Amino acid sequence: MGFFIYGKKQQSLVPLFGGLLLIGVSYFIDSAFYMSLAALALLAGMYWLKKQGY
């Protein structure tokens, strides 16, 4: 939720959509282990995209 609010206030698409995806992960994955792996992958992807200048 924090990434979504930050992206909305800063007009930045990477944290905005990353926050939405992080919220959505909890609806589609039941296992805590796989949910954590998916969240880590999304966070790494957001970090990589921000480093690329998006």
TORPA-4810 file (N, C-alpha, C, O; in nm, 3 decimals):
<nodes>
NODE_1_0.083_-0.119_0.000_0.000_0.000_0.000_0.088_0.125_0.000_0.053_0.227_-0.061_M
NODE_2_0.200_0.117_0.069_0.290_0.232_0.075_0.349_0.269_-0.060_0.358_0.387_-0.094_G
NODE_3_0.388_0.168_-0.138_0.443_0.196_-0.271_0.336_0.259_-0.361_0.366_0.350_-0.438_F
NODE_4_0.213_0.211_-0.351_0.105_0.265_-0.432_0.082_0.413_-0.400_0.071_0.495_-0.490_F
NODE_5_0.074_0.446_-0.272_0.050_0.585_-0.231_0.168_0.674_-0.272_0.149_0.786_-0.320_I
NODE_6_0.290_0.623_-0.253_0.409_0.699_-0.293_0.408_0.726_-0.443_0.433_0.838_-0.487_Y
NODE_7_0.380_0.623_-0.522_0.377_0.639_-0.667_0.270_0.736_-0.713_0.290_0.811_-0.808_G
NODE_8_0.155_0.733_-0.645_0.046_0.823_-0.681_0.083_0.967_-0.650_0.059_1.056_-0.732_K
NODE_9_0.142_0.991_-0.534_0.178_1.128_-0.495_0.294_1.183_-0.577_0.297_1.302_-0.608_K
NODE_10_0.390_1.097_-0.612_0.507_1.142_-0.686_0.488_1.134_-0.837_0.578_1.172_-0.913_Q
NODE_11_0.372_1.086_-0.882_0.345_1.070_-1.026_0.448_0.979_-1.093_0.493_1.006_-1.204_Q
NODE_12_0.485_0.872_-1.023_0.585_0.777_-1.072_0.517_0.643_-1.099_0.453_0.587_-1.010_S
NODE_13_0.530_0.592_-1.220_0.459_0.471_-1.259_0.515_0.344_-1.197_0.439_0.253_-1.166_L
NODE_14_0.647_0.335_-1.179_0.707_0.212_-1.127_0.656_0.180_-0.987_0.608_0.068_-0.966_V
NODE_15_0.663_0.271_-0.889_0.609_0.236_-0.758_0.457_0.223_-0.757_0.401_0.147_-0.677_P
NODE_16_0.389_0.297_-0.843_0.244_0.290_-0.849_0.198_0.151_-0.890_0.118_0.088_-0.820_L
NODE_17_0.247_0.103_-1.004_0.207_-0.030_-1.051_0.270_-0.140_-0.969_0.211_-0.246_-0.951_F
NODE_18_0.391_-0.117_-0.920_0.453_-0.215_-0.831_0.373_-0.234_-0.704_0.357_-0.346_-0.657_G
NODE_19_0.323_-0.125_-0.649_0.238_-0.133_-0.531_0.108_-0.208_-0.558_0.063_-0.288_-0.476_G
NODE_20_0.049_-0.182_-0.674_-0.073_-0.254_-0.711_-0.046_-0.403_-0.727_-0.126_-0.486_-0.683_L
NODE_21_0.066_-0.437_-0.788_0.100_-0.578_-0.805_0.128_-0.646_-0.671_0.089_-0.761_-0.650_L
NODE_22_0.195_-0.574_-0.582_0.221_-0.631_-0.449_0.090_-0.655_-0.373_0.077_-0.755_-0.302_L
NODE_23_-0.005_-0.565_-0.388_-0.135_-0.585_-0.325_-0.206_-0.704_-0.389_-0.266_-0.786_-0.320_I
NODE_24_-0.199_-0.714_-0.522_-0.267_-0.821_-0.594_-0.210_-0.959_-0.569_-0.282_-1.058_-0.579_G
NODE_25_-0.082_-0.966_-0.537_-0.018_-1.096_-0.511_-0.089_-1.169_-0.398_-0.104_-1.291_-0.403_V
NODE_26_-0.132_-1.097_-0.298_-0.195_-1.160_-0.182_-0.330_-1.222_-0.217_-0.377_-1.311_-0.146_S
NODE_27_-0.393_-1.178_-0.323_-0.522_-1.234_-0.363_-0.507_-1.363_-0.444_-0.599_-1.445_-0.447_Y
NODE_28_-0.395_-1.381_-0.510_-0.380_-1.493_-0.602_-0.294_-1.606_-0.549_-0.303_-1.719_-0.598_F
NODE_29_-0.209_-1.580_-0.449_-0.118_-1.682_-0.397_-0.155_-1.708_-0.251_-0.157_-1.617_-0.169_I
NODE_30_-0.182_-1.835_-0.220_-0.224_-1.871_-0.084_-0.106_-1.900_0.008_-0.112_-1.869_0.127_D
NODE_31_-0.001_-1.958_-0.045_0.113_-1.999_0.037_0.198_-1.877_0.076_0.232_-1.794_-0.008_S
NODE_32_0.230_-1.869_0.204_0.312_-1.757_0.252_0.451_-1.760_0.190_0.508_-1.655_0.161_A
NODE_33_0.507_-1.879_0.170_0.640_-1.891_0.112_0.643_-1.839_-0.031_0.730_-1.760_-0.067_F
NODE_34_0.546_-1.883_-0.114_0.543_-1.839_-0.253_0.503_-1.693_-0.265_0.546_-1.624_-0.358_Y
NODE_35_0.421_-1.645_-0.173_0.385_-1.505_-0.172_0.509_-1.419_-0.142_0.528_-1.313_-0.202_M
NODE_36_0.591_-1.465_-0.049_0.715_-1.392_-0.016_0.811_-1.392_-0.134_0.874_-1.290_-0.162_S
NODE_37_0.823_-1.506_-0.202_0.909_-1.511_-0.320_0.860_-1.417_-0.430_0.939_-1.348_-0.494_L
NODE_38_0.730_-1.416_-0.453_0.674_-1.327_-0.555_0.695_-1.180_-0.517_0.728_-1.098_-0.602_A
NODE_39_0.676_-1.149_-0.390_0.696_-1.010_-0.345_0.842_-0.968_-0.360_0.870_-0.856_-0.401_A
NODE_40_0.934_-1.058_-0.325_1.077_-1.027_-0.343_1.111_-1.006_-0.490_1.189_-0.917_-0.523_L
NODE_41_1.054_-1.088_-0.578_1.079_-1.072_-0.721_1.023_-0.938_-0.770_1.087_-0.869_-0.850_A
NODE_42_0.905_-0.901_-0.724_0.847_-0.773_-0.764_0.931_-0.656_-0.713_0.953_-0.559_-0.785_L
NODE_43_0.976_-0.665_-0.589_1.060_-0.558_-0.533_1.192_-0.547_-0.608_1.240_-0.436_-0.634_L
NODE_44_1.252_-0.661_-0.644_1.376_-0.658_-0.721_1.351_-0.598_-0.859_1.434_-0.521_-0.909_A
NODE_45_1.238_-0.631_-0.920_1.204_-0.574_-1.050_1.181_-0.424_-1.042_1.223_-0.350_-1.131_G
NODE_46_1.116_-0.379_-0.936_1.095_-0.235_-0.918_1.228_-0.163_-0.898_1.249_-0.055_-0.954_M
NODE_47_1.316_-0.223_-0.819_1.448_-0.164_-0.796_1.526_-0.155_-0.927_1.589_-0.053_-0.956_Y
NODE_48_1.522_-0.262_-1.007_1.594_-0.266_-1.134_1.538_-0.161_-1.231_1.615_-0.092_-1.299_W
NODE_49_1.406_-0.149_-1.238_1.346_-0.051_-1.327_1.380_0.091_-1.285_1.404_0.177_-1.370_L
NODE_50_1.382_0.118_-1.154_1.418_0.251_-1.106_1.564_0.283_-1.138_1.597_0.397_-1.172_K
NODE_51_1.652_0.181_-1.126_1.793_0.202_-1.159_1.810_0.233_-1.308_1.903_0.304_-1.347_K
NODE_52_1.722_0.179_-1.392_1.728_0.202_-1.536_1.675_0.339_-1.575_1.693_0.384_-1.688_Q
NODE_53_1.610_0.407_-1.481_1.563_0.542_-1.505_1.416_0.552_-1.542_1.373_0.655_-1.595_G
NODE_54_1.339_0.451_-1.516_1.196_0.457_-1.550_1.115_0.515_-1.440_0.993_0.526_-1.453_Y
</nodes>
